[in-house]
């Protein structure tokens, strides 16, 4: 990575509400090119809301969101995908009645070249061999881990500059959790920038470059993954 860091995503003093509930309070967060940045916190702390605000699914009441230097507060969600922001939401949200291959084709909605789409599907099958085996199966018949892999693969089909992952390990067996985190690490090694929202703080901090701790809608700590792993307060609150 170059010494001079290129900022891909930046949140500056972002506030968001659900009705009268102040869900995010002056959030400041930066993701540099080539990093894995983890956002950890307990249930209801504001992790998923942060991702929804970035993705324009929840509107920021105040503050600024920048993507590659451009303010994106008012950019609709579908246009953010075209700009290079891919979102893998909590709960996967694959198309259960469509086959694995059809799900992947839908992920390539912004690419018009059919040959290029085929090449990308084959790349996904190299990264996720199990999906190749399941290519003609309907999404709803896959296991939880396979659905998560499909959700990530579908997001990658749009060739994003940054991948937003919301709780990718949720509800998965320990062996599959390990596999998902290995995949995330490999994607990053191959150059993908990742913002990881994750309740499994231990695993999340082990693979990230930097991390943020969010509590009651506020960022309360920011440091390298290693430093946060060794922070007594983080250990007590999140690492058990």
C-alpha positions as CSV (number, residue, x, y, z in Angstrom):
1,X,0.0,0.0,0.0
2,X,1.3,3.5,-0.8
3,X,2.4,5.7,2.2
4,X,0.0,8.4,1.0
5,X,-3.4,7.0,1.9
6,X,-6.3,7.6,-0.5
7,X,-9.6,8.1,1.2
8,X,-12.4,6.0,-0.4
9,X,-15.2,6.7,2.2
10,X,-15.5,9.4,4.8
11,X,-18.3,10.2,7.2
12,X,-18.1,13.7,8.9
13,X,-20.3,14.6,11.9
14,X,-23.1,12.4,10.6
15,X,-26.4,12.4,12.6
16,X,-29.4,10.1,11.8
17,X,-32.8,9.6,13.4
18,X,-35.6,7.0,13.5
19,X,-38.5,9.3,14.2
20,X,-37.5,11.1,17.4
21,X,-34.8,8.5,18.3
22,X,-31.3,9.9,17.8
23,X,-29.7,6.8,16.2
24,X,-26.3,8.2,15.1
25,X,-24.5,11.0,16.9
26,X,-21.8,12.9,15.1
27,X,-20.2,9.9,13.5
28,X,-16.7,10.4,12.0
29,X,-15.3,7.5,10.1
30,X,-12.7,7.0,7.4
31,X,-12.0,4.1,5.1
32,X,-8.8,4.2,3.1
33,X,-8.1,2.4,-0.2
34,X,-7.1,-1.2,0.3
35,X,-8.1,-1.4,4.0
36,X,-10.4,-3.5,6.0
37,X,-12.1,-1.2,8.5
38,X,-14.2,-2.9,11.2
39,X,-17.1,-1.2,13.0
40,X,-17.9,-3.2,16.2
41,X,-20.5,-2.7,18.9
42,X,-23.3,-4.4,20.7
43,X,-26.8,-5.0,19.3
44,X,-28.6,-1.7,18.7
45,X,-25.4,0.4,19.0
46,X,-25.8,1.8,15.5
47,X,-23.6,-0.4,13.3
48,X,-26.3,-1.4,10.7
49,X,-27.7,2.2,10.8
50,X,-24.3,3.5,9.9
51,X,-24.2,1.2,6.9
52,X,-27.8,2.2,5.9
53,X,-26.9,5.8,6.0
54,X,-23.9,5.3,3.8
55,X,-26.1,3.3,1.4
56,X,-28.8,6.0,1.3
57,X,-31.4,3.6,2.8
58,X,-31.6,5.9,5.9
59,X,-31.1,9.7,5.3
60,X,-28.6,11.5,7.4
61,X,-30.3,14.4,9.2
62,X,-27.0,16.3,9.3
63,X,-23.3,15.9,8.5
64,X,-21.6,14.8,5.3
65,X,-20.8,11.4,3.5
66,X,-18.1,11.5,0.9
67,X,-17.2,8.7,-1.5
68,X,-13.9,9.3,-3.4
69,X,-14.1,13.0,-2.5
70,X,-17.7,13.5,-3.8
71,X,-20.6,14.2,-1.3
72,X,-23.1,11.4,-1.7
73,X,-25.8,12.3,0.9
74,X,-28.5,12.8,-1.7
75,X,-27.4,10.1,-4.2
76,X,-30.1,7.3,-4.4
77,X,-29.1,3.8,-3.3
78,X,-29.2,2.3,-6.9
79,X,-26.9,5.1,-8.2
80,X,-24.4,4.4,-5.4
81,X,-24.1,0.8,-6.7
82,X,-23.3,2.2,-10.1
83,X,-20.7,4.5,-8.6
84,X,-18.9,1.5,-7.1
85,X,-20.4,0.9,-3.6
86,X,-21.6,-2.6,-3.1
87,X,-23.7,-3.5,0.0
88,X,-24.1,-7.0,1.4
89,X,-27.0,-6.4,3.9
90,X,-27.6,-8.2,7.1
91,X,-29.8,-11.3,6.4
92,X,-28.3,-11.8,2.9
93,X,-31.5,-11.0,0.9
94,X,-30.7,-13.2,-2.0
95,X,-33.4,-14.0,-4.6
96,X,-34.6,-17.3,-3.2
97,X,-36.6,-18.4,-6.3
98,X,-33.7,-17.7,-8.7
99,X,-30.8,-20.0,-9.3
100,X,-27.3,-19.2,-8.1
101,X,-26.2,-18.2,-11.6
102,X,-29.3,-16.0,-12.0
103,X,-28.5,-14.2,-8.7
104,X,-25.0,-13.6,-10.0
105,X,-26.2,-12.2,-13.3
106,X,-28.4,-9.8,-11.5
107,X,-25.4,-8.5,-9.5
108,X,-23.8,-7.5,-12.8
109,X,-26.7,-5.1,-13.7
110,X,-24.3,-2.2,-14.5
111,X,-22.2,-4.2,-16.9
112,X,-23.5,-4.5,-20.5
113,X,-20.9,-6.9,-22.0
114,X,-22.2,-10.5,-21.8
115,X,-18.8,-12.0,-22.2
116,X,-17.5,-9.8,-19.4
117,X,-20.3,-11.0,-17.2
118,X,-19.6,-14.6,-18.0
119,X,-15.9,-14.0,-17.1
120,X,-16.9,-12.5,-13.8
121,X,-19.2,-15.4,-13.0
122,X,-16.3,-17.8,-13.5
123,X,-14.2,-15.6,-11.2
124,X,-16.9,-15.9,-8.5
125,X,-16.9,-19.7,-9.0
126,X,-13.1,-19.7,-8.4
127,X,-13.5,-17.7,-5.2
128,X,-16.5,-19.6,-4.1
129,X,-16.2,-23.2,-5.5
130,X,-19.3,-24.4,-3.7
131,X,-21.4,-21.9,-5.7
132,X,-20.1,-23.6,-8.9
133,X,-21.4,-26.9,-7.6
134,X,-24.8,-25.2,-6.8
135,X,-25.0,-23.0,-9.9
136,X,-28.4,-24.4,-11.1
137,X,-29.9,-24.6,-7.5
138,X,-32.4,-22.1,-6.4
139,X,-31.0,-19.6,-3.8
140,X,-33.6,-20.6,-1.2
141,X,-32.3,-24.2,-1.1
142,X,-28.8,-23.2,-0.1
143,X,-27.5,-23.4,3.4
144,X,-27.0,-20.2,5.4
145,X,-23.3,-20.2,4.7
146,X,-23.8,-20.8,1.0
147,X,-26.4,-18.0,0.9
148,X,-23.9,-15.6,2.6
149,X,-21.3,-16.6,0.0
150,X,-23.8,-16.0,-2.8
151,X,-24.7,-12.6,-1.3
152,X,-21.0,-11.5,-1.3
153,X,-20.4,-13.0,-4.8
154,X,-23.5,-11.1,-6.2
155,X,-22.1,-7.8,-4.7
156,X,-18.7,-8.5,-6.3
157,X,-20.3,-9.0,-9.7
158,X,-20.7,-5.2,-9.9
159,X,-16.9,-4.8,-9.6
160,X,-17.2,-2.4,-6.7
161,X,-14.5,-0.1,-5.3
162,X,-15.7,-0.7,-1.8
163,X,-17.6,-3.6,-0.3
164,X,-19.9,-2.9,2.7
165,X,-20.5,-6.1,4.7
166,X,-23.2,-6.1,7.4
167,X,-22.9,-9.0,9.9
168,X,-21.6,-11.6,7.4
169,X,-21.1,-14.2,10.1
170,X,-24.5,-13.9,11.8
171,X,-26.3,-17.2,12.4
172,X,-23.5,-19.3,10.9
173,X,-21.8,-22.4,12.4
174,X,-18.2,-21.8,13.7
175,X,-16.6,-23.6,10.7
176,X,-18.6,-21.4,8.3
177,X,-17.7,-18.3,10.2
178,X,-14.0,-19.2,9.8
179,X,-14.5,-19.7,6.1
180,X,-16.3,-16.4,5.6
181,X,-13.6,-14.5,7.4
182,X,-10.9,-16.3,5.3
183,X,-12.8,-15.2,2.2
184,X,-13.0,-11.6,3.4
185,X,-9.2,-11.6,4.1
186,X,-8.5,-13.0,0.7
187,X,-10.7,-10.4,-1.1
188,X,-8.7,-7.7,0.8
189,X,-5.4,-9.3,-0.2
190,X,-6.5,-9.1,-3.8
191,X,-7.0,-5.4,-3.4
192,X,-10.7,-5.0,-2.3
193,X,-11.5,-2.2,0.2
194,X,-13.9,-3.4,2.8
195,X,-16.0,-1.8,5.6
196,X,-17.0,-4.6,7.9
197,X,-19.9,-4.3,10.3
198,X,-19.7,-7.2,12.7
199,X,-20.8,-8.3,16.1
200,X,-18.1,-11.0,16.3
201,X,-15.5,-8.4,17.5
202,X,-12.7,-10.9,18.1
203,X,-12.6,-12.2,14.5
204,X,-13.4,-8.8,13.0
205,X,-10.5,-7.0,14.8
206,X,-8.1,-9.8,14.0
207,X,-8.4,-9.2,10.2
208,X,-8.9,-5.5,10.1
209,X,-6.3,-2.7,9.5
210,X,-8.3,-0.3,11.7
211,X,-11.4,-0.4,13.8
212,X,-14.1,1.8,15.4
213,X,-16.1,1.0,18.5
214,X,-19.7,2.4,18.4
215,X,-21.8,2.7,21.5
216,X,-25.3,4.2,21.7
217,X,-24.9,5.8,18.3
218,X,-21.5,7.3,19.1
219,X,-17.9,6.4,18.1
220,X,-16.2,5.9,21.5
221,X,-12.9,4.4,20.3
222,X,-10.8,4.3,17.1
223,X,-7.5,2.5,16.6
224,X,-5.7,-0.3,14.8
225,X,-7.3,-3.7,15.0
226,X,-4.4,-5.0,17.1
227,X,-4.6,-2.1,19.6
228,X,-8.3,-2.6,20.0
229,X,-7.9,-6.3,20.6
230,X,-5.5,-5.5,23.4
231,X,-7.5,-2.6,24.9
232,X,-8.8,-3.6,28.4
233,X,-12.2,-1.8,27.9
234,X,-12.8,-3.5,24.5
235,X,-11.8,-6.9,26.0
236,X,-14.2,-6.5,28.9
237,X,-17.1,-5.2,26.8
238,X,-16.8,-7.2,23.6
239,X,-14.3,-10.0,23.7
240,X,-15.5,-11.9,26.7
